[in-house]
Amino acid sequence: MRKYAIIRVPGSGPPALIDMDSIFSDKAEAQAKLAQIEKTQLKAHHTFLDIVSFEGNAEEELPKLGIIF
């Protein structure tokens, strides 16, 4: 099953999962949550958020994509 995770991508350093509640089975839900975060919580600094898709277990698959779990 394909899943979608919201990740933090810093200006330097590896990308990371923001939290376990940021993994969704529906891409539209992930996009809505990302929009909510960017509207209300994101501070201006050298980080942006993105959505990545993966299949399988997040703990195993995200590190394969270079994302800190």
C-alpha positions as CSV (number, residue, x, y, z in Angstrom):
1,M,0.0,0.0,0.0
2,R,1.4,3.4,-1.0
3,K,1.7,5.9,1.9
4,Y,2.6,9.6,2.0
5,A,4.9,11.2,4.6
6,I,5.4,14.9,5.4
7,I,9.1,15.5,5.8
8,R,11.3,18.4,6.9
9,V,14.0,19.4,4.5
10,P,16.6,21.6,6.1
11,G,19.0,23.8,4.2
12,S,21.8,21.6,5.4
13,G,21.6,18.1,6.7
14,P,19.4,15.2,5.8
15,P,15.6,15.4,5.5
16,A,13.5,13.9,8.4
17,L,10.0,12.7,9.1
18,I,8.3,15.4,11.2
19,D,6.4,13.0,13.4
20,M,4.5,9.7,13.2
21,D,1.2,11.6,12.7
22,S,2.6,12.9,9.4
23,I,2.2,9.5,7.6
24,F,-1.0,9.2,5.5
25,S,-2.6,6.6,3.2
26,D,-4.2,9.3,1.1
27,K,-2.2,11.9,-0.8
28,A,-4.9,14.5,-0.5
29,E,-4.9,14.2,3.3
30,A,-1.1,14.6,3.3
31,Q,-1.4,17.7,1.1
32,A,-4.1,19.2,3.4
33,K,-2.1,18.6,6.5
34,L,1.0,20.2,4.8
35,A,-1.0,23.2,3.8
36,Q,-2.3,23.6,7.4
37,I,1.2,23.3,8.9
38,E,2.6,25.9,6.4
39,K,-0.2,28.3,7.1
40,T,-0.1,28.2,10.9
41,Q,3.1,26.7,12.2
42,L,6.0,27.1,9.8
43,K,8.6,29.7,10.8
44,A,10.7,31.5,8.3
45,H,14.1,29.8,8.3
46,H,16.2,27.5,6.2
47,T,13.7,24.6,6.2
48,F,10.8,23.6,4.0
49,L,8.4,20.8,4.1
50,D,7.7,18.2,1.4
51,I,5.7,15.0,0.8
52,V,7.3,11.8,-0.2
53,S,5.6,8.6,-1.2
54,F,6.7,5.1,-0.2
55,E,5.4,1.5,0.1
56,G,5.8,-0.7,3.1
57,N,6.9,0.0,6.6
58,A,8.0,3.6,7.3
59,E,10.8,2.6,9.7
60,E,12.4,0.5,6.9
61,E,11.5,2.4,3.8
62,L,12.2,6.1,4.7
63,P,15.8,5.5,5.6
64,K,16.3,3.9,2.2
65,L,15.2,7.2,0.7
66,G,17.8,9.1,2.9
67,I,15.1,10.3,5.3
68,I,15.8,10.2,9.1
69,F,13.0,8.3,10.8
